[in-house]
């Protein structure tokens, strides 16, 4: 059985582990003891990491004592971590299996630090079981890749060996190991596969484990090609990485024409949207909405939104811009500029009449008859049902939402537009439309000029 040792030696050389601190996760079971024995026979001295999950009563303590004793007898450094797995699972709302995994790998990461290499004794049977479990739960291409031999600083040098081969290696070295009494009981899905499903599969194909492992190895190569193609497609569909939302931009426009021209648009859409928190049903709805091209629709996840607008489809942060309500009680408070979501507002009082030629006809400026304004003034968000009597409509009112629709302003832009109001109602959709009732006439004696400075 020397080939296990020679394989591990080549494996560690492959990943340039010779000058790095080595750690080995050792439960005391056959697989981890085979790994530790091989490392010891090679003259390597990893620090053993053992976790006592306290899930099997005295048996858990016996496993800990076994590992401690073995390490002491062979001069191997070791560290023990004890945890209450049941309490952790309850507090975090996860299964016992997931709790044990979280606790184990969190502690491993702390002990190994940034430079340490952690060796784990996963074997070929684990790979085969993982692939089937992923298939049963529902998986993408990544789930068909099984267990990788390298994940960050975690290395798994025994993936090509079966549990049976590792048992034979231990026997040839006269090394004892612990037996987990729960392994024979179908109290977990993996146990059920191991004890009930695989014996049936082996009747159909005696080499089913080797077959699944070979498929996993091929799938890892396919996944690498797939991932490169996906990233290339995403770069063409999105002008900027999603992570830049909120930093360099507030929304990202998707190239839907390019998306729909891909060989499998739904696959690309899934790879873009699933990491953002959109579920399969929402992604299916997204594809239907892309075909319909109806503006005004949106899909919402916890952090992101997809907005279907007249001029395209946008991904935005799911954090609508709130305009803090600002109150201006009197004319005396108009001496200072006020910051809003669309820029700073500057107020200027012009005494006397003003001619048409003096009025700047830009969306950044608004002119009001100051003596008709009813204080206090307020700057606030747009609300459902807001109406204004726009200049030029001869006193007729119109919904603010209709004005924004006519101006073809997107949903995410509307949330940033504040309103300037007096006690009688809205006097300016800032940067867009002013009201008729406060317009400047030849009888106006004092003019309030409001100017917005874009940020």
KARA-V907627 format. One record per backbone hydrogen bond with DSSP energy under -1.0 kcal/mol. CO is the residue of the C=O (numbers start at 1). NH is the residue of the N-H. E is the energy in kcal/mol with one decimal. If there is no record, write none. Layout:
co->CO nh->NH e->E
co->CO nh->NH e->E
This chain:
co->1 nh->4 e->-1.5
co->2 nh->6 e->-2.4
co->3 nh->7 e->-2.2
co->4 nh->8 e->-2.2
co->5 nh->9 e->-2.3
co->6 nh->10 e->-2.3
co->7 nh->11 e->-2.7
co->8 nh->12 e->-2.7
co->9 nh->13 e->-1.7
co->10 nh->14 e->-2.5
co->11 nh->15 e->-1.5
co->12 nh->17 e->-2.4
co->13 nh->16 e->-1.6
co->17 nh->20 e->-1.6
co->21 nh->117 e->-3.2
co->22 nh->47 e->-2.5
co->23 nh->119 e->-2.9
co->24 nh->49 e->-2.8
co->28 nh->178 e->-3.5
co->29 nh->33 e->-2.2
co->30 nh->34 e->-2.0
co->31 nh->35 e->-2.0
co->32 nh->36 e->-2.4
co->33 nh->37 e->-2.4
co->34 nh->38 e->-2.3
co->35 nh->39 e->-2.2
co->36 nh->40 e->-2.4
co->37 nh->41 e->-2.7
co->38 nh->42 e->-1.5
co->39 nh->44 e->-2.6
co->40 nh->43 e->-1.5
co->47 nh->24 e->-2.1
co->48 nh->79 e->-2.6
co->49 nh->26 e->-2.3
co->50 nh->81 e->-2.4
co->52 nh->83 e->-2.1
co->53 nh->85 e->-1.2
co->56 nh->59 e->-1.7
co->57 nh->61 e->-1.0
co->58 nh->62 e->-2.3
co->59 nh->63 e->-2.0
co->60 nh->64 e->-1.9
co->61 nh->65 e->-2.5
co->62 nh->66 e->-2.4
co->63 nh->67 e->-2.3
co->64 nh->68 e->-2.5
co->65 nh->69 e->-2.6
co->66 nh->70 e->-2.5
co->67 nh->71 e->-2.4
co->68 nh->72 e->-2.4
co->69 nh->73 e->-2.5
co->70 nh->74 e->-1.6
co->71 nh->76 e->-2.9
co->77 nh->48 e->-2.9
co->79 nh->50 e->-2.3
co->81 nh->52 e->-3.0
co->83 nh->85 e->-1.1
co->84 nh->88 e->-1.9
co->85 nh->89 e->-2.5
co->86 nh->90 e->-2.2
co->87 nh->91 e->-2.7
co->88 nh->92 e->-2.0
co->89 nh->94 e->-1.8
co->95 nh->99 e->-2.7
co->96 nh->100 e->-2.7
co->97 nh->101 e->-2.1
co->98 nh->102 e->-2.7
co->99 nh->103 e->-2.7
co->100 nh->104 e->-2.4
co->101 nh->105 e->-2.6
co->102 nh->106 e->-2.3
co->103 nh->107 e->-1.8
co->104 nh->108 e->-2.6
co->105 nh->109 e->-2.3
co->106 nh->110 e->-1.7
co->107 nh->111 e->-2.5
co->108 nh->112 e->-2.7
co->109 nh->113 e->-1.8
co->112 nh->116 e->-1.4
co->117 nh->23 e->-2.8
co->118 nh->155 e->-3.0
co->119 nh->25 e->-2.3
co->123 nh->127 e->-1.7
co->124 nh->128 e->-2.3
co->125 nh->129 e->-2.5
co->126 nh->130 e->-2.4
co->127 nh->131 e->-2.2
co->128 nh->132 e->-1.9
co->129 nh->133 e->-2.7
co->130 nh->134 e->-2.6
co->131 nh->135 e->-2.2
co->132 nh->136 e->-2.5
co->133 nh->137 e->-2.4
co->134 nh->138 e->-1.7
co->142 nh->145 e->-1.4
co->149 nh->156 e->-2.5
co->151 nh->154 e->-2.0
co->153 nh->118 e->-2.5
co->154 nh->151 e->-2.5
co->155 nh->120 e->-2.5
co->158 nh->161 e->-1.8
co->161 nh->124 e->-2.9
co->162 nh->166 e->-1.8
co->163 nh->167 e->-2.1
co->164 nh->168 e->-2.1
co->165 nh->169 e->-1.9
co->166 nh->170 e->-2.0
co->167 nh->171 e->-2.3
co->168 nh->172 e->-2.2
co->169 nh->173 e->-1.1
co->170 nh->175 e->-2.4
co->171 nh->174 e->-1.1
co->180 nh->183 e->-1.7
co->182 nh->185 e->-1.4
co->185 nh->187 e->-2.1
co->188 nh->192 e->-2.1
co->189 nh->193 e->-2.4
co->190 nh->194 e->-2.5
co->191 nh->195 e->-3.0
co->192 nh->196 e->-2.5
co->192 nh->197 e->-1.5
co->193 nh->198 e->-3.1
co->197 nh->201 e->-2.2
co->198 nh->202 e->-2.6
co->200 nh->204 e->-1.1
co->201 nh->205 e->-3.0
co->205 nh->208 e->-1.8
co->207 nh->211 e->-2.5
co->208 nh->212 e->-2.6
co->209 nh->213 e->-2.2
co->210 nh->214 e->-2.4
co->211 nh->215 e->-2.4
co->212 nh->216 e->-2.2
co->213 nh->217 e->-2.2
co->214 nh->218 e->-2.3
co->215 nh->219 e->-2.7
co->216 nh->220 e->-1.9
co->217 nh->221 e->-1.1
co->218 nh->222 e->-2.3
co->219 nh->223 e->-3.0
co->220 nh->224 e->-1.5
co->221 nh->225 e->-1.7
co->222 nh->226 e->-3.0
co->223 nh->227 e->-3.0
co->224 nh->228 e->-1.8
co->225 nh->229 e->-2.1
co->226 nh->230 e->-2.7
co->227 nh->231 e->-2.4
co->228 nh->232 e->-1.9
co->229 nh->233 e->-2.2
co->230 nh->234 e->-2.8
co->231 nh->235 e->-2.1
co->232 nh->236 e->-1.2
co->233 nh->237 e->-1.5
co->234 nh->238 e->-2.9
co->237 nh->255 e->-2.3
co->241 nh->244 e->-2.0
co->242 nh->245 e->-2.2
co->244 nh->247 e->-2.3
co->244 nh->248 e->-1.7
co->244 nh->249 e->-1.2
co->249 nh->246 e->-3.5
co->252 nh->315 e->-2.8
co->254 nh->256 e->-1.4
co->255 nh->259 e->-2.3
co->256 nh->260 e->-2.8
co->259 nh->262 e->-1.5
co->264 nh->268 e->-1.7
co->265 nh->269 e->-2.8
co->266 nh->270 e->-2.2
co->267 nh->271 e->-2.1
co->268 nh->272 e->-1.7
co->269 nh->273 e->-3.0
co->270 nh->274 e->-2.6
co->273 nh->276 e->-1.0
co->273 nh->278 e->-1.8
co->274 nh->277 e->-1.9
co->279 nh->283 e->-2.3
co->280 nh->284 e->-2.3
co->281 nh->285 e->-2.1
co->282 nh->286 e->-2.5
co->283 nh->287 e->-2.0
co->284 nh->288 e->-1.7
co->285 nh->289 e->-2.6
co->286 nh->290 e->-2.1
co->287 nh->291 e->-1.3
co->288 nh->292 e->-2.0
co->289 nh->293 e->-2.4
co->297 nh->308 e->-2.8
co->299 nh->306 e->-2.7
co->303 nh->318 e->-4.0
co->304 nh->301 e->-3.0
co->305 nh->316 e->-2.4
co->306 nh->299 e->-2.0
co->307 nh->314 e->-2.7
co->308 nh->296 e->-3.2
co->309 nh->312 e->-1.2
co->312 nh->309 e->-2.9
co->313 nh->254 e->-2.9
co->314 nh->307 e->-2.9
co->315 nh->252 e->-2.4
co->316 nh->305 e->-2.8
co->317 nh->319 e->-1.5
co->326 nh->379 e->-2.5
co->328 nh->377 e->-2.7
co->330 nh->333 e->-1.2
co->331 nh->334 e->-2.0
co->338 nh->345 e->-3.6
co->340 nh->343 e->-1.2
co->343 nh->340 e->-2.4
co->344 nh->453 e->-3.1
co->345 nh->338 e->-2.3
co->346 nh->451 e->-2.8
co->348 nh->449 e->-3.3
co->350 nh->447 e->-3.1
co->360 nh->362 e->-1.8
co->362 nh->365 e->-1.7
co->364 nh->452 e->-2.6
co->366 nh->450 e->-2.8
co->368 nh->448 e->-3.0
co->369 nh->372 e->-1.6
co->370 nh->373 e->-1.1
co->374 nh->423 e->-2.8
co->377 nh->328 e->-3.2
co->378 nh->421 e->-3.1
co->379 nh->326 e->-2.2
co->380 nh->419 e->-2.8
co->383 nh->386 e->-1.9
co->386 nh->400 e->-2.7
co->388 nh->398 e->-2.5
co->389 nh->436 e->-3.6
co->390 nh->393 e->-1.8
co->393 nh->396 e->-1.8
co->398 nh->388 e->-2.2
co->399 nh->403 e->-1.8
co->400 nh->404 e->-2.3
co->401 nh->405 e->-2.0
co->402 nh->406 e->-2.6
co->403 nh->407 e->-1.8
co->404 nh->409 e->-2.3
co->405 nh->408 e->-1.5
co->410 nh->414 e->-2.0
co->411 nh->415 e->-1.4
co->413 nh->416 e->-1.2
co->414 nh->417 e->-1.5
co->418 nh->430 e->-1.2
co->419 nh->380 e->-1.8
co->420 nh->427 e->-2.9
co->420 nh->428 e->-1.8
co->421 nh->378 e->-2.8
co->422 nh->425 e->-1.1
co->425 nh->422 e->-2.7
co->427 nh->435 e->-2.2
co->428 nh->420 e->-2.7
co->428 nh->430 e->-1.1
co->429 nh->432 e->-2.8
co->433 nh->429 e->-3.4
co->434 nh->391 e->-2.4
co->436 nh->439 e->-1.8
co->438 nh->369 e->-2.5
co->441 nh->444 e->-1.2
co->445 nh->352 e->-3.6
co->446 nh->370 e->-1.9
co->447 nh->350 e->-3.3
co->448 nh->368 e->-2.0
co->449 nh->348 e->-2.3
co->450 nh->366 e->-2.0
co->451 nh->346 e->-3.1
co->453 nh->344 e->-1.8
